[in-house]
Amino acid sequence: MGVGPEALPAAEQVEEALGEANARFLATGRLGTTGQGLKAMRDLFEFHDLQRQSVDRSTYFRAIKKTADRIRSAHPSVKVYGGTAPSVSKEPAC
């Protein structure tokens, strides 16, 4: 199990887009991404959906548990974006 070579470009673009979105959020308090980032996310979701449909349910859930365990263990391959968001006014924007 893992990311197939055909999905790697989209996965790398999504990783970059999420990093940029995090930086934008920390700087402005607004979460957003570019059109390219959004397209890469859609492509990656499509790859995920195809992968999910090609394995049985127990294999799929085993992979999800393995990923969740990797995140909880702070595995070196997992990128975690931290920091605190700037204070954001609760008043609506004009």
N, C-alpha and C positions, 0 to 999 in steps of 0.2 A: 504494500500500500504506500501511497505517497503521491506526489505531484508528478504527472506525466510530462515528458518533454514538450508536448504540444501546449500545455497549460502554463509552462514557466514564464513566457513573456508577459502574459496577462497577470500572473501572480506577482511578478516583480514590479509591474506598473501599479498594481493595487497597493503593494507595500509602500512604494514611493508616494502615491497619492494619499495614503493614510497618514504618513509622516508629515506631509505638507499640510493636510487638514488639521492635524494636531497642532502644528506650529501656528497656523492661522487662528485656531481657536484660542490658544494661549495668549496670542497677541491682541485679538479683537473681541473674544467672547462669542464669535460666530463660527458655526461649523459649516463647512462647505468644501466642495472639491471642483475640479475643472471638468470640462466636457470629456477630455481624454481619460481622466480618472474614473468618471462615471461609466464610460464605455468599457474600460478594463474591468470594472466591478461586474458589469453585466456579463461580459465574456467569461469571467471566472465563475460566476454563478451558473452559467450554462455548462461549463466543464464539470462543476460540482454535481449538477443535476444528472448529467450523463453518467458520471462515475457512480453516483448513488443508485441509479437504475440498473447498473450492470453487476451489482453484488447483492447477495442476500441480506436480509435485514440484520441478522446477528453479526455479520462481518462489518456492516455499516456502523452499528452501535459500538462494536469493539474499537473501531477506528476513532469514533468520537470520544470514547472513554480514554483512549491512549492520548489523544490530543489534549483533553482536559487535564489529565495527569501531568503531561509535559508542561503545560502552562502553570499549574499549581507548584510544580517542583522548581520553577524558575530556571528551566533548561536553557543553556547558553544560546540555543538556536531561536529562542522566543524573544521577540522585541517587545518591550513594554514601554509605552510612552507615559511619562508621568509629569508631574508639575501641577501647579494650581492654576486654575482659570482666573483671569482678571475679574474684578468685581464688575458686574454688569447691571446697569440700571434696569429696574422693573417697569419703567415707563415705556409705553409704546413708541416706536420710531415714527417720525413724521414722514 
